[in-house]
Amino acid sequence: MSGAARPIVVMGVSGVGKTTVGTELARRRGVVFVDADDLHGAANIAKMSAGIPLDDADRWPWLDRVGAALRAGDGVVVACSALKRRYRERLHRLAPATVFVHLDADAERVAAQAQSREGHFMPPALLQSQFDALEPLAHDEPGVTVAVDAAPDALAERIERMLEA
């Protein structure tokens, strides 16, 4: 499978810029973009909207839907938190060609971005739970880690170069 055809998960904590960077990356690659937030069931959305973090039992059916989206489109780019290695392993089992792009930023930057978002069901109050759950990509996982230190278009360009290398 060519590099352009590999599905990509843009991962990281809520508010780090997954949707913005993922949308730009998909546009540049000429592929479909999917926001995994749109694949959550109503119960998950209600739970997060109430400020209650999801547990693994909440996440498994959602991750299965994300995996189906990864399998469905040639080179699809999916924005998905994929915070824990076991979540990424599940996605990789469902769509073995998947590569992960971990958007990495400090808590202050992410908090500022999360505060400025409007209409998102994930309240900024849950941000610390995301950082607590985050297991960064390990050296043996397929993917790259990218510092969020530039505009989305520059990050997308950097990601493309990293994935081609």
C-alpha positions in Angstrom: 0.0 0.0 0.0 1.4 3.4 -0.9 2.1 6.1 1.7 -0.8 8.2 0.4 -3.2 5.2 0.7 -2.4 4.5 4.4 -5.1 5.5 6.8 -4.0 8.1 9.3 -5.2 8.7 12.9 -4.3 12.2 14.1 -4.3 11.6 17.8 -3.9 13.5 21.1 -5.8 15.1 23.9 -9.0 17.1 23.4 -8.3 20.6 22.2 -4.8 19.9 20.8 -5.9 20.6 17.2 -6.7 17.1 15.8 -9.7 18.2 13.8 -8.0 21.4 12.4 -4.7 19.6 11.5 -6.5 16.5 10.3 -8.8 18.4 8.0 -5.8 20.2 6.5 -3.8 17.0 6.1 -6.8 15.3 4.4 -7.3 18.3 2.1 -3.6 18.3 1.1 -3.7 14.6 0.4 -7.1 14.7 -1.4 -8.7 12.2 0.9 -11.7 12.0 3.2 -11.6 13.4 6.7 -13.5 11.9 9.6 -13.9 13.3 13.0 -14.2 10.4 15.5 -16.2 12.7 17.8 -19.0 12.3 15.2 -18.9 8.5 15.8 -19.7 8.7 19.5 -23.0 7.3 20.6 -25.5 9.5 22.4 -24.7 8.0 25.8 -21.0 8.9 25.4 -21.8 12.4 24.4 -24.2 12.8 27.3 -21.6 11.5 29.8 -18.8 13.8 28.5 -21.2 16.8 28.4 -21.9 16.2 32.0 -18.2 16.3 32.8 -17.8 12.6 33.3 -14.8 11.0 31.6 -15.4 7.9 29.5 -14.2 4.5 30.7 -13.0 1.7 28.5 -16.4 0.1 28.4 -17.7 3.3 26.8 -14.8 3.5 24.4 -14.8 0.0 22.8 -17.9 0.3 20.6 -16.8 3.8 19.6 -13.3 2.5 18.7 -14.9 -0.2 16.6 -16.8 2.4 14.7 -13.5 4.4 14.2 -11.8 1.2 13.0 -14.6 0.7 10.5 -14.1 4.3 9.2 -10.3 3.6 8.9 -11.0 0.5 6.8 -13.7 2.2 4.6 -11.7 4.9 2.9 -8.5 4.9 0.9 -6.1 7.0 2.8 -8.7 8.4 5.1 -7.6 10.8 7.8 -9.4 10.4 11.2 -9.1 12.7 14.2 -9.3 10.5 17.2 -7.9 10.9 20.7 -6.5 7.3 20.8 -5.0 8.2 24.1 -3.9 4.7 25.3 -1.8 2.2 23.6 -4.5 -0.5 23.9 -6.9 1.8 22.0 -4.3 2.3 19.2 -3.7 -1.5 19.1 -7.4 -2.1 18.7 -7.6 0.4 15.8 -4.5 -1.2 14.3 -6.0 -4.6 14.5 -9.2 -3.3 12.8 -7.2 -1.4 10.1 -3.6 -2.8 10.0 -2.2 -0.2 7.6 -3.0 2.6 10.0 -0.3 5.1 11.0 -0.7 7.4 14.0 0.3 11.1 14.2 0.5 12.2 17.8 -0.1 16.0 18.1 1.9 16.9 21.2 1.5 20.2 23.1 1.8 21.4 26.7 -1.2 21.6 28.9 -1.3 25.5 28.9 -1.4 25.7 25.1 -4.1 23.0 24.9 -6.2 24.6 27.7 -6.1 27.9 25.8 -7.2 26.3 22.6 -9.9 24.3 24.4 -11.3 27.4 26.1 -11.7 29.1 22.7 -13.7 26.3 21.1 -17.4 26.8 20.8 -20.1 24.1 20.6 -18.0 21.1 21.5 -19.4 18.6 24.0 -16.1 17.9 25.7 -15.8 20.5 28.5 -12.3 22.0 29.2 -12.8 20.6 32.8 -12.1 17.1 31.5 -8.7 18.2 30.0 -6.7 17.0 32.9 -8.3 13.5 32.7 -7.1 13.4 29.1 -3.5 14.2 30.0 -3.7 11.7 32.8 -4.8 9.0 30.4 -2.4 9.8 27.6 0.2 7.2 26.7 2.5 8.8 24.1 3.4 6.8 21.0 6.0 4.2 21.8 9.0 3.6 19.5 7.5 0.3 18.3 4.2 1.8 17.3 3.6 2.9 13.6 3.6 6.7 13.6 5.2 10.0 14.4 5.0 12.6 17.2 4.6 16.2 16.1 5.1 19.2 18.3 2.2 21.7 18.0 4.3 24.8 17.5 3.1 26.2 14.2 0.0 26.9 12.1 -2.1 24.0 11.0 -1.0 24.2 7.3 2.7 24.1 8.4 2.0 21.2 10.7 0.3 19.3 7.9 3.2 19.9 5.7 5.7 18.7 8.4 3.5 15.6 8.9 3.6 14.8 5.2 7.4 15.0 5.2 7.7 12.9 8.3 5.4 10.2 6.9 7.3 10.1 3.6 10.7 9.7 5.4 
